[in-house]
Amino acid sequence: MHGILLDLDGVLYVGDEAVPGAADAIAWLRGQEIPHLFLTNTSSRPRAAIVDKLARFGVEARAEQILTPAAAAAAWLQDSDVGRPALFVPEATASEFADLDPLPADEGKGAGCVVVGDLGHGWDFETLNRAFRLLMGEPRPVLVALGMTRYWRAADGLQLDAGAFVRALEFASGATAVVMGKPDPGFYDRAVQRLGVPKSEVVMVGDDIRSDIDGAQQAGLAGVLVRTGKYTDADLRSEVVPQSVLDSIADLPDWWSERHTG
């Protein structure tokens, strides 16, 4: 292994609490000059806000070291020229799409694409139905999913993520989403390209047995599961087999060193 992709929520922090030892582990990666990139399905905040959050936990990162579905989607839409996007994302995340002239929030037609992210408590029947009606317009808009994560662990328990709402819209409209986050292989490919390391030499570290571990393996990467965040013991009884399992990100330096000296 010569490069590392790191999930954020559930690996470096859980909600608003840092995982013990996370800052030291990332500082060790920087000190060893090991190529690494932060890879997240978070679509509730822009990269600048993620940089600030990591800084509060003592983790140094730059915006260009973070690949989010919103950033990937905005670049793809710019290149594809599919038309004006209708955004179903938090207001802060919408800033990533400002140059694409998004539809007003109350507009019911004219979308070239419908972008769905982690809207959280912003979802209600009227909002979901507006997305559905836009998708049924002619010509049919493109459905763009900012990740297909099923759920995440908040301070008060598990919460639905964007994937659940994307699946509902696919079922109702007959559309097939273009996925811009984990576990889509293309998202992992974009991350590996930024890392500048052959994918056979890259490991993904995450807490989600499906999006992080299975997604990475399907894309040709190795997957290391951490026992933090949304991890449960049932993950180890699934058909997905991680290359390694660590108690937390704090164990990464020792695991890496053993692989390179053993």
Phi, psi and chi 1 to 4 in degrees:
 res  aa     phi    psi   chi1   chi2   chi3   chi4
   1 MET       -  135.8  -62.1  -67.2  105.0      -
   2 HIS  -131.5   -1.2  -67.8   93.7      -      -
   3 GLY  -148.8  153.5      -      -      -      -
   4 ILE  -132.9  132.2  -57.8  178.7      -      -
   5 LEU  -105.2  135.1  -59.0  176.8      -      -
   6 LEU  -124.7  123.7  -62.9  138.7      -      -
   7 ASP   -68.5  161.8 -173.9   28.1      -      -
   8 LEU  -104.7  -76.5  -68.1  177.0      -      -
   9 ASP   -66.9  122.8 -159.0  -11.5      -      -
  10 GLY   100.1  -16.2      -      -      -      -
  11 VAL  -114.8  -56.8  175.6      -      -      -
  12 LEU   -89.5  -29.4  -59.1 -173.1      -      -
  13 TYR  -151.2  160.6   53.4   80.2      -      -
  14 VAL  -125.0  107.3  179.2      -      -      -
  15 GLY    65.7 -118.1      -      -      -      -
  16 ASP  -108.3   21.0  -69.3  -39.6      -      -
  17 GLU  -120.5  129.4  -63.2  -70.0  -27.2      -
  18 ALA   -71.3  144.5      -      -      -      -
  19 VAL   -74.1  126.5  170.4      -      -      -
  20 PRO   -53.6  131.8  -27.0   35.8      -      -
  21 GLY    86.8   -5.1      -      -      -      -
  22 ALA   -64.0  -45.9      -      -      -      -
  23 ALA   -61.7  -41.0      -      -      -      -
  24 ASP   -65.4  -38.7  -70.2  -20.9      -      -
  25 ALA   -63.8  -42.5      -      -      -      -
  26 ILE   -70.3  -37.1  -57.8  -54.1      -      -
  27 ALA   -62.5  -36.5      -      -      -      -
  28 TRP   -64.9  -42.7 -178.6   86.1      -      -
  29 LEU   -58.7  -44.1  -71.0  177.4      -      -
  30 ARG   -64.0  -44.0  -69.4 -159.9  -48.1  -86.3
  31 GLY   -62.7  -34.3      -      -      -      -
  32 GLN   -84.8   -3.1  -62.6  -66.0  -48.9      -
  33 GLU    56.0   41.1  -62.3 -175.9  -14.3      -
  34 ILE   -86.3  122.1  -62.1  170.2      -      -
  35 PRO   -56.9  127.8  -23.7   35.0      -      -
  36 HIS  -148.3  154.2   59.9  -78.6      -      -
  37 LEU  -143.7  140.6 -173.2   74.0      -      -
  38 PHE   -91.2  124.7  -58.7  103.5      -      -
  39 LEU  -122.5  119.0 -169.2   63.7      -      -
  40 THR  -139.6  149.3  177.0      -      -      -
  41 ASN   -92.4    5.7  -93.7    6.2      -      -
  42 THR   -58.6  123.0  -62.6      -      -      -
  43 SER  -124.8   15.7   57.8      -      -      -
  44 SER   -95.2   -6.0   59.8      -      -      -
  45 ARG  -153.1  151.5   56.2  176.3   63.2   90.5
  46 PRO   -75.7  170.6   28.7  -35.0      -      -
  47 ARG   -62.7  -35.2  -74.8  171.1  -65.5  172.3
  48 ALA   -60.6  -38.7      -      -      -      -
  49 ALA   -69.6  -34.1      -      -      -      -
  50 ILE   -67.2  -41.1  -64.3  173.0      -      -
  51 VAL   -57.9  -44.3  169.0      -      -      -
  52 ASP   -64.4  -40.9  -69.1  -18.3      -      -
  53 LYS   -64.8  -44.5 -178.7  170.4 -175.2  173.8
  54 LEU   -61.3  -39.0  -71.5  172.6      -      -
  55 ALA   -61.8  -35.9      -      -      -      -
  56 ARG   -64.3  -25.8  -67.2 -162.4  -58.9  -88.2
  57 PHE   -94.4    6.2  -62.4  141.4      -      -
  58 GLY    81.7   16.3      -      -      -      -
  59 VAL  -103.9  121.0  175.8      -      -      -
  60 GLU   -87.1  127.5 -179.1 -178.2  -33.4      -
  61 ALA  -155.1  152.4      -      -      -      -
  62 ARG  -110.2  157.8  -55.6 -177.0  -54.5  -83.1
  63 ALA   -57.7  -37.2      -      -      -      -
  64 GLU   -72.1  -10.1   58.0  -93.9   27.8      -
  65 GLN   -89.3    0.7  -70.2 -179.9  -66.8      -
  66 ILE  -118.2  123.0  -57.7  170.9      -      -
  67 LEU  -107.2  117.5 -177.5   60.0      -      -
  68 THR  -115.1  156.7   68.2      -      -      -
  69 PRO   -59.8  -36.2  -26.2   36.6      -      -
  70 ALA   -64.7  -43.5      -      -      -      -
  71 ALA   -64.6  -42.5      -      -      -      -
  72 ALA   -65.2  -40.2      -      -      -      -
  73 ALA   -67.3  -42.5      -      -      -      -
  74 ALA   -61.2  -41.4      -      -      -      -
  75 ALA   -65.8  -41.6      -      -      -      -
  76 TRP   -65.4  -42.7 -177.7   82.1      -      -
  77 LEU   -65.6  -37.3  -68.6  174.2      -      -
  78 GLN   -62.1  -42.1 -169.3   78.7   54.5      -
  79 ASP   -74.1  -33.7  -67.4  -20.1      -      -
  80 SER   -82.1  -26.6  -58.3      -      -      -
  81 ASP    53.8   51.5 -167.0   26.6      -      -
  82 VAL   -84.3  -10.7  -61.5      -      -      -
  83 GLY   118.1 -176.6      -      -      -      -
  84 ARG   -68.2  134.9  -62.6  177.9   69.6 -174.0
  85 PRO   -86.1  143.4   30.6  -33.7      -      -
  86 ALA   -99.3  121.4      -      -      -      -
  87 LEU  -100.2  127.8  -57.7  178.0      -      -
  88 PHE  -120.2   67.1  -66.7   82.7      -      -
  89 VAL  -139.9  161.9  -58.4      -      -      -
  90 PRO   -59.9  155.8  -23.8   34.1      -      -
  91 GLU   -57.8  -40.0 -176.6  175.4   -8.1      -
  92 ALA   -63.0  -40.9      -      -      -      -
  93 THR   -69.1  -29.0  -54.5      -      -      -
  94 ALA   -58.9  -22.9      -      -      -      -
  95 SER   -61.8  -26.0   63.0      -      -      -
  96 GLU   -66.7  -19.4  -61.7  -85.9   13.9      -
  97 PHE  -108.7   11.0  -59.8   89.0      -      -
  98 ALA   -58.2  -33.6      -      -      -      -
  99 ASP   -76.8   -4.2  -67.1  -21.4      -      -
 100 LEU  -101.7    8.6  -63.3  170.0      -      -
 101 ASP    53.9   63.3 -169.6   23.8      -      -
 102 PRO   -62.1  153.7  -19.4   31.6      -      -
 103 LEU   -65.0  148.8  -72.7  180.0      -      -
 104 PRO   -59.1  152.2  -22.8   33.5      -      -
 105 ALA   -63.9  -19.2      -      -      -      -
 106 ASP  -104.2    6.4   58.6   -9.4      -      -
 107 GLU   -78.9  133.3 -178.0   60.0   63.3      -
 108 GLY  -106.7    6.9      -      -      -      -
 109 LYS  -156.0  168.0   58.9 -177.8  179.2  179.6
 110 GLY    90.4   12.8      -      -      -      -
 111 ALA   -81.7  136.2      -      -      -      -
 112 GLY   -86.2  -23.8      -      -      -      -
 113 CYS  -155.1  156.7   62.0      -      -      -
 114 VAL  -118.5  116.8  172.8      -      -      -
 115 VAL  -103.5  121.0 -179.1      -      -      -
 116 VAL  -116.7  123.6  177.5      -      -      -
 117 GLY  -127.0 -161.9      -      -      -      -
 118 ASP   -82.4   86.9 -180.0   17.0      -      -
 119 LEU   -81.0  -12.6 -162.2   53.4      -      -
 120 GLY    58.2 -128.5      -      -      -      -
 121 HIS   -71.7   -3.4  -66.6  -74.9      -      -
 122 GLY   -74.1  -12.8      -      -      -      -
 123 TRP   -76.3  133.4  -72.5  113.6      -      -
 124 ASP  -147.8 -180.0   55.4   23.1      -      -
 125 PHE   -60.4  -45.2  176.3   80.2      -      -
 126 GLU   -62.3  -39.6  -67.1  -58.7  -32.5      -
 127 THR   -67.9  -45.8  -57.9      -      -      -
 128 LEU   -64.9  -38.3 -169.5   60.5      -      -
 129 ASN   -70.0  -32.5 -158.6   53.7      -      -
 130 ARG   -64.2  -41.9  173.8  174.5  171.5 -102.2
 131 ALA   -60.8  -42.8      -      -      -      -
 132 PHE   -61.8  -45.7  164.5   67.4      -      -
 133 ARG   -64.7  -39.1  -73.2  178.8  172.6  177.2
 134 LEU   -61.9  -41.3  -74.6  166.4      -      -
 135 LEU   -66.2  -23.5  -73.4  168.8      -      -
 136 MET   -89.1    0.3  -63.7  -60.7  -72.5      -
 137 GLY   -71.2  164.2      -      -      -      -
 138 GLU  -117.9  132.5  -66.0  -66.9  -15.3      -
 139 PRO   -67.3  152.1   26.8  -35.1      -      -
 140 ARG   -62.3  126.8  -69.6  -67.3 -173.9   96.6
 141 PRO   -71.1  162.9  -15.0   29.2      -      -
 142 VAL   -85.3  134.3  177.9      -      -      -
 143 LEU   -91.6  120.2  174.3   59.2      -      -
 144 VAL  -113.9  120.9  177.8      -      -      -
 145 ALA  -102.2  126.5      -      -      -      -
 146 LEU   -87.9   68.3  -57.5 -173.0      -      -
 147 GLY    97.8  157.3      -      -      -      -
 148 MET  -124.6   28.0  -70.7  -60.5  -68.8      -
 149 THR   -62.6  132.7  -57.6      -      -      -
 150 ARG   -77.7  -40.4  -62.5  170.8  -63.4  163.0
 151 TYR  -160.9  168.2   60.2   87.3      -      -
 152 TRP  -143.8  166.5   60.1  -73.9      -      -
 153 ARG  -101.6  112.2 -174.3  177.3  -63.7  -81.7
 154 ALA   -92.5  177.5      -      -      -      -
 155 ALA   -60.9  -31.2      -      -      -      -
 156 ASP  -100.8   10.1   59.7  -11.2      -      -
 157 GLY   128.2 -172.5      -      -      -      -
 158 LEU   -70.3  142.9  -59.5  179.8      -      -
 159 GLN  -135.0  145.1  -67.3 -165.9   26.6      -
 160 LEU   -61.9  142.2  -69.7  173.7      -      -
 161 ASP  -111.6 -171.9 -151.8  -36.1      -      -
 162 ALA   -61.2  -33.6      -      -      -      -
 163 GLY   -56.2  -37.3      -      -      -      -
 164 ALA   -63.9  -38.9      -      -      -      -
 165 PHE   -78.1  -33.7  -62.1   94.8      -      -
 166 VAL   -62.3  -45.5  173.3      -      -      -
 167 ARG   -60.4  -39.6  -72.9  -67.9 -171.5 -130.1
 168 ALA   -62.0  -42.8      -      -      -      -
 169 LEU   -70.4  -36.3  -69.4  169.5      -      -
 170 GLU   -62.4  -45.0  -75.2 -177.0  -37.5      -
 171 PHE   -62.4  -44.1  176.1   77.0      -      -
 172 ALA   -74.4  -38.6      -      -      -      -
 173 SER   -97.4  -18.4   68.5      -      -      -
 174 GLY    82.0    3.1      -      -      -      -
 175 ALA   -76.8  156.7      -      -      -      -
 176 THR  -115.8  120.8  -61.0      -      -      -
 177 ALA   -71.2  142.3      -      -      -      -
 178 VAL   -86.5  116.5  175.4      -      -      -
 179 VAL   -95.3  130.4 -179.1      -      -      -
 180 MET  -110.8   10.9  -68.3  -66.9  169.2      -
 181 GLY  -136.8 -174.6      -      -      -      -
 182 LYS   -62.0  143.3  -59.5  175.0  -67.6 -178.8
 183 PRO   -97.3   21.3   35.6  -36.0      -      -
 184 ASP   -60.9  128.3 -176.6   67.3      -      -
 185 PRO   -57.8  -34.0  -24.7   34.4      -      -
 186 GLY   -62.6  -34.4      -      -      -      -
 187 PHE   -66.7  -42.8 -167.3   65.7      -      -
 188 TYR   -64.7  -38.0  -79.3  105.9      -      -
 189 ASP   -61.6  -42.3  -72.7  -15.7      -      -
 190 ARG   -62.8  -38.7  -78.9 -174.4  -77.9  -87.6
 191 ALA   -65.1  -43.8      -      -      -      -
 192 VAL   -64.0  -38.6  169.4      -      -      -
 193 GLN   -61.6  -41.0  -71.6  169.9    4.1      -
 194 ARG   -66.9  -34.6  -72.2 -163.5 -178.1 -170.1
 195 LEU   -69.9  -31.9 -156.2   59.0      -      -
 196 GLY    74.5   28.5      -      -      -      -
 197 VAL  -126.9  138.4  175.5      -      -      -
 198 PRO   -54.8  138.5  -25.4   34.8      -      -
 199 LYS   -60.3  -27.1   67.0  167.4   54.8  178.8
 200 SER   -68.9  -10.0   61.1      -      -      -
 201 GLU  -114.1   17.1  -59.7  174.6    8.6      -
 202 VAL  -115.0  139.2  176.2      -      -      -
 203 VAL  -118.6  139.0   60.4      -      -      -
 204 MET  -102.6  128.1  172.6   70.0 -164.7      -
 205 VAL  -108.5  118.9 -179.6      -      -      -
 206 GLY  -153.2  173.1      -      -      -      -
 207 ASP  -108.7   -3.2   66.6  -42.4      -      -
 208 ASP  -106.6  112.9 -171.6  -41.9      -      -
 209 ILE   -62.8  -26.7 -166.9   68.3      -      -
 210 ARG   -89.4  -65.2  -61.7  -66.8  176.0 -176.5
 211 SER   -67.0  -40.7  -69.5      -      -      -
 212 ASP   -85.2  -54.2  -64.4  -28.9      -      -
 213 ILE   -82.2  -57.1  -52.6  -53.4      -      -
 214 ASP   -63.3  -41.3 -171.2   40.6      -      -
 215 GLY   -59.5  -44.9      -      -      -      -
 216 ALA   -65.1  -43.6      -      -      -      -
 217 GLN   -64.6  -39.6  -68.7  174.0  -18.6      -
 218 GLN   -64.1  -25.8  -66.5  -64.3  -33.4      -
 219 ALA   -89.4    0.6      -      -      -      -
 220 GLY    94.8   14.4      -      -      -      -
 221 LEU  -106.0  166.3  -73.3   62.4      -      -
 222 ALA   -86.1  156.7      -      -      -      -
 223 GLY  -130.0  128.1      -      -      -      -
 224 VAL  -116.5  122.7  169.6      -      -      -
 225 LEU   -95.8  135.8 -176.7   67.2      -      -
 226 VAL  -107.7  147.0  -68.1      -      -      -
 227 ARG   -88.9   48.4  -68.0 -171.7  174.8   98.4
 228 THR  -132.6  177.2   52.2      -      -      -
 229 GLY    64.8 -126.0      -      -      -      -
 230 LYS   -87.9    3.5   66.4  173.8   64.6  171.6
 231 TYR   -56.3  139.9  166.1   84.6      -      -
 232 THR  -135.6  157.9   67.7      -      -      -
 233 ASP   -60.4  -25.7  -70.4  -20.3      -      -
 234 ALA   -63.3  -23.9      -      -      -      -
 235 ASP   -58.2  -34.5  -67.5  -20.4      -      -
 236 LEU   -80.1   -3.8  -60.6 -178.4      -      -
 237 ARG  -105.5    5.9  -62.3 -168.6  -66.8  -88.9
 238 SER   -83.8  175.1   76.6      -      -      -
 239 GLU   -77.1   -9.4   71.3  -81.7    9.2      -
 240 VAL   -87.6  125.4 -179.0      -      -      -
 241 VAL  -115.8  109.4 -179.2      -      -      -
 242 PRO   -65.8  154.4   -8.7   20.3      -      -
 243 GLN   -66.6  -33.8  -88.9   71.0   24.1      -
 244 SER  -152.0  160.4  -66.0      -      -      -
 245 VAL  -129.1  126.4 -179.3      -      -      -
 246 LEU  -115.0  149.1  -54.2  178.5      -      -
 247 ASP   -63.4  -37.9  -76.6  -21.5      -      -
 248 SER  -164.1  174.9   80.7      -      -      -
 249 ILE   -60.8  -23.5 -170.3   66.6      -      -
 250 ALA   -60.6  -23.5      -      -      -      -
 251 ASP   -86.6   -4.1  -63.5  -36.4      -      -
 252 LEU   -60.7  -45.5 -178.6   64.0      -      -
 253 PRO   -57.2  -44.4  -28.2   38.1      -      -
 254 ASP   -65.6  -41.7  -73.4  -17.4      -      -
 255 TRP   -62.1  -44.5  176.1   83.3      -      -
 256 TRP   -64.8  -44.3 -175.1  -89.3      -      -
 257 SER   -63.4  -40.2  -62.6      -      -      -
 258 GLU   -63.0  -38.6  -71.7  172.5    3.3      -
 259 ARG   -69.5  -27.2  -71.4 -176.6   62.1   89.3
 260 HIS   -99.7   -3.1  -73.3   77.1      -      -
 261 THR  -124.0  -13.2   58.9      -      -      -
 262 GLY   -81.7      -      -      -      -      -
